[in-house]
């Protein structure tokens, strides 16, 4: 089986969807613009440096969404898709995904951004298989079934992407030896998975990944 794995933010999209969602929720009045922007920028710097505590970040990133409740959050996400995400989906990114699909490859998006933000984005790319950070929902007797701000299971971040993809394979009774995997990513944070696959593609790579890809002779794709 040929499998094409895609990171999402800055790989298929020229934006960071999680960061953009935070900015959007501030713009519609859900958070204090100064305080939120400062903390968001701090977390983003840690992500770029490879020092992010993903659990702390997800609690922060989902707080406004959690407090607004499911109905308001879903309505806002629909606006976010129309106003922010759809204009950022570029033809060359769609063509890259479609090319793998038309070749008969199994296509997955594997992202460190949470499932609430990314599920409709994966749908917009026509990709059914999404590995994203899963969120715990309050299903207790007094709960409303809405997100709690905590991560469910292993976050699909750094080494977690390898484990989550291996779980995906195992669920289908597959192993690494049964598949030939191409992985597109922009981020040095994705090095653990890039080193596992047969065909790593540094896509719109950050400076550290570009240098490493050049050193190792990996394919470099400047999609945007």
N, C-alpha and C positions, 0 to 999 in steps of 0.2 A: 504494500500500500504506500502510495506517495502522499505525504502530508505537508501542507503549507501552513506554517504558524506565523501569525502576525502579532507583534506588539501593536498597540493602538496609538497612544499619544506621541506625537512628533514622528511617528512611523507611517501610519495610514492617515492620520490627521496632522495638519501643520500647527495644531494647538494642543495644549494639555487639557483634556476634557474635565478633569477633576478641578483643576485650578480655575478653568473658565466657569464651571458651575458655581464655585465659590464667589467669583466676581459677579455672576448673574444674580445670585441670591442676595448679595449686598445691594445691587442696583435696584432690586424690587423691595428693599426695606427690611429684609429679614435679619441683618446683622449690622453692627456698628462699622461703618466703612474704614475708619482709621485702625481700630483694634483688629478687625478681621484681616485687613490687608497686611498688617505688620506680622501677624502670626502665620498667615498663609505664605508670605514671602520667606519667613524663617523655615517653615517646613519644606518649601520647595528648594531652598538652598541645601538643606540636609539631604534631600532626595538626589540632587545633582552631585553632591559630594559622596554619596553612598553611605550616609550615616543616619538615614531616616529610621525612627522607631515607628513602624507602620501601624501598630495598635494605637499609639497616641495620636497619630495623624488621622486615622479613620474616625476616632471619637470626635476630634475637632471638625473634620470635614463634613460629618453627617449630623452634627448637633442641630444646626438650624433646620435641616430637613426633618429630623426627628421631632423637634418641638412644634413644627407647623402642622404635623399630622399627615396622614396618608393622602387624603383627598386634595388638600392644597398643594402637597408636594408633587403629586402626579400632574396636576394642572400646570404647575410651574415648569415641570420637566418638559411638557409638551411645547410650551412657549420657548424654552431653552433650545429644544431641537430645531424649531423653526427659525429662530432669530440668530442663534449662535452656531449650532453644529452643521446644519444643512449648507450654509454658505461656505463652511470650511471643508466640505467633502469635495475633493478635486477629481476631475476626470481621470487623471493618470493613476490615482490611487484605486479608483473603481476598476479601471482597466487591468491593473495588476492582479486584483482579487479575481476578477472575471476570467482572466487568462488561466489561472490555476484551476478554477472551477470547470472551465470548458475542456481542460486537459484531463479531467476526471480525478483531480487531486481532492483529497479531503481537506477542507479549509477550516481553520480555527483561529479565533482571536484569543490571545492570552495576555491579560493586562493586570497591572497592579491597582488599577482604579476599580472602585466598587461596582457591584452589579446594578445598583439602582441607576447610576449615571450611564453605564455602558451598554445595558441590554438594548435600548432603542437604537443606539449607535451601531451595534453589530447588526441589528435588523436592517438599518438603512444601507449597510454594505451587502446585504443579502447573505449574511453568515449566521447560520443557526447555532453552531457550536461556539460557545463562549466560556472561557475560563477567566473568571474575574474574582475579586475579593468578595466573598459571600458574607452577608450580614445576618446577625442573630435577630430573630423576631420574638417579641414577647407573646408567647402562646399560653401563658398561665391563665388560670380561671378569671383573674381580674384584668388581664391584659387585652390589648386591642389588636394584637397580631402585627403591630408595627415595629419598625427597627428600633434596636436599643442603643446603637452606637458601637457595639462590640462585633468582633470578627468571628464568623463561624468557621471552625476548622483551620486549615493551614492557609495563610494569605498567599496569593499568587504574586509574590514579590521576591526578587533575587533567587535564592536556592528554592524557595517555595514554588516558583514556576516549574522547576524540574519535577518536584514531587507531585504537583497537581496534574501535570501532563502525564506522568507515569501512572497516576491513579486513573486518568482518562483511558490510557492504554489498557491497564489491567481490567477495567470494567468491561472492556470489549475483548478480553482474553487475547490481548496482543502484548508483545514485548518490543524492546528497541530493535531486536534482530528481524522483526517482521515488517518494519516500516523504514522508509527513506524520507527523512525530514529536512525541509528547508525552513529556516527561521529568519524572519525579517525583524530587525530592531534597531532603534537609534541609540540605545542607552548602554553605557558601561555596566549599569546595574544588572543587565540581562546576560552578562558574561557566563554565569553558570550554565544557562540553557544553551547559549551559543556554542559553548565548548562541547556539549553533548551531541548536537545534531551533526548530520553529515554535510549540510550546506548552510553555513551561517552567512547571512547577508547584512552587512552594516548599512542601514538605510537612514539617510539623513543623519549620519552619526555625530554624536557629540565628540569633542576634541580627543578625549581619552580613547574612545572606541575607534575613531578614525585612525589614530596612531597605531593601535594594536592591530586593527584589520590590515593596515598597510604592512606592518611587520610580519604578519602571519600569512599574507597573501589571500585574505578573504575578499570576496566580492564586495565592492562598495557601490551603493546605489543612491544617488542624489535625486530622490523622487520629486522634491519640491525645489 
